[in-house]
Amino acid sequence: MGRERTSAALGRIERALARIEANAGASRTPPPGAENVDTLRRNHLALRTKVEGAIGEIDRLLDTQGRG
């Protein structure tokens, strides 16, 4: 009886270990669309630069009107 329980427990441990190993290998693969991250970052930086420029221009216009 004790050997059967030990054998069953070892079987469960081996199956759990196999699931852990399978999931660990799967997590190393990049997520879908990961190749687009660099493009997204470049686009974000370009847009941010344009927005900062536009806000600066608005500030200058408001400052000019305030003095006028």
Steps between C-alpha positions, in 0.01 A plus 500: 500500500782743588681428175188573297455837669867583452483400136184706446658801672813471286282482189320819601831674569639394161189625320512830687869538415424434134231773504740744667771428244255541213378835633853623568595433139188671372569818698832550320333556167423864425135600506320555170581840357822540699688576179293818470612640836794691350276654235247595766772663711632700204150616409430595861819707521422677171146580612620616839751734335228648277263549794772667708570734208132584460461569871808721490351694208171544688691625804686754283175619342332539837803682637502735200128575538542559872756770434313657210 
